Amino acid sequence: MKETQLLIKSIDNNNLWEKEIEIRRNEYLKVKGSIDTNLYFIKNGSLRIYVIDEYEEHTIRFGYQNNFIVSLDSFITERPSDFYIQAIKKTNIKIIPKKTFKNLINSNLELQNVWTKILEQLILQQLERERDILTSSPIERYKRVLKRSPQLFQEIPNKYIADYLRMTPETLSRIKKS
């Protein structure tokens, strides 16, 4: 995505990354109840965002190499979030605080437009996913995600993809074989 690359280049050129961290497999970047206003860029590795109801986890988003990830509700509202962000495998992340990021995008109309475009794409992806979960069969959900994000199937273990698609790992396995 060229928008992400333009944003990264601007952050790099202005030397705005606060720090870089490594998260080991299964470690948390963020836990429920915490406030997190950082924006993260994944250099390598993969993460998942999920919530827990009283019975089970529900994966709602993934992040992998060369993508941003954020606890968007907490980033926007600066309040605690119900989301967890957990490393699926060893992950290296660059961090930029919200204030630093906002100062950068507010100083440049092109970057404001880029950020708006990234947020619009995120909203559309979430709406499409919600519609799929509510109205599509497991096979249709699988096909749409495969078409939209083929890299997902290379980066993320099947058990997490199955949870994301709201099906059992066995159902996902059968669909992939057919």
N, C-alpha and C positions, 0 to 999 in steps of 0.2 A: 504494500500500500504506500503510494508516494506521499500521502499526507503524513503518515507516521515518520517516514524518512526525513521529510522537511522539518518536522518538529524536533527530531533527534539531532539533526545537523545544527539547528539554532541553539539548542541546549548545550551541545558540545562546543560550538564556536564561542559561546558566552561563558563557558566553564561553570555551568550552574548545577551540576550534579553535586548533591550534598555529600554522598558517600556511595560506596558499592559494598554489597554484602553477599555472603554465600549462605544459602539455607540448605541443610541436609534433607534428604528424603524423609517425609512425614513430619517435618518441623513446620511450625506455624509462623506465617508472616503477620497474621492478624487473627485475633480470637473474638468471639461474640462478647458484646458488652464494651468493647474498646472503641475509642475514637481514633480514626486514622485518616489524616488529611494529606498523606503523601501520595504521589503518583510514582509508579514503579515501571521501569523498563526492564524486560527480561532479556538478558544477554544470551543466556542458554539455560536449558532445563524446562520444567513445566510445573504449573500450579493449578489448583482448582479453587473455585469459590463455591461454598456450600452453606446450607442452613440445616439445622437439626430440629425436627419436631419431636414430640415425645417418644416416637417409635423408631425413626430412622433419619439418615442423612439424605439430603436432596442436592445434588450437584446442579448448579445453575450456570456456570461459566468456566471456561478454561483459559489459561494464558500459557503461551510458549514462546520460543525464541523469536526475538525481534518484534515483540508486541508489548503494548502497555497493559498493565493491570492495575485496578484500583478498587477500593471499597467505595463505590460511587455514592451510595447514600450518605456515608460518613464524610466523604470528601466534599460533597455539596452542602450538607447541613451542619457539619462539624459537631455532630452528636454521635452517641454510641450506636453501633450497628449490630444486627443479629447475625451477620455473615462471618464465616471463617475463611481465611485464605491459607491453604496448606500446600507445601511442596510435594509433588508427586515423585519427583526425582531431584537429585542435587541441582540447585538452581542458583545462578548468579544474577543479581539484580542491581540496577542503578536506581538511586532514589533522588527525587526532587520534591522539596516541600511545596505545598499548595501556594503559599505566599510568593515564593520565588517564581513558581510556574505562572501564576496569575500576573505578576509584574512583567514577565517576559511577553505573554500573549497580549496583554493590554498595551504594550508599547509598540505593537506592530499589527496593522490591520490585516495583513496577509496571514499572520499566525492566528489571529482571532478567527478568521474564516476557516483555516485549517482545523482548529480545535472544534469549531461548530460542526464542520463536516464529519469529524471523527465521532462526536457525540450523536449526531443524527444517524450515522451508520449503526452505532451501538443500539440506539433506540429501535431502529428498524429490525435489527437482528433479534432483539428480545421480543418484539411483537410477533415476528415470524415464528420464533420458537414457542411462544405461548399459544399461538393459533394451532401450530402442529400438535402440541401436547393435547389440546382440547378436541381437535377435530380429525386428526390423521391417524391412520393405522400405524403399527410399529414399522412395517415395511416402508411406508411412505416417509415416516420420520427419518429412518435410516438413510434412504435415498437422498433426501433433501440435505441432510448434514454431510453426507459423502460428497455431494455436488458442491455445496457451499464451502466446506472446510476439509478437503482431502488430507491435509497435513495432520489433522486431528487424529486420524487413524494410525499415523506413523509415530506420533508423539505421546499419546495417552493410552494407558492400559484399558483393555476391554471392559473391565468391571466398572470403571468410572464413566466410560462412554455409555454403557448400558444404563447406569443410574441417570445420567444426563438425558437420555432418550426415554426414560421412564419405562424400562423393561428389564427383565432378568438377564444376567449374563448368558444364560442358556438360550434365551430367545434371540439375543443378538448374534450368538454363534450360529444358530440355525439360519438366520436371515443372511449372514455373510456367506454361508456355504451355498445357499440357493441361487 
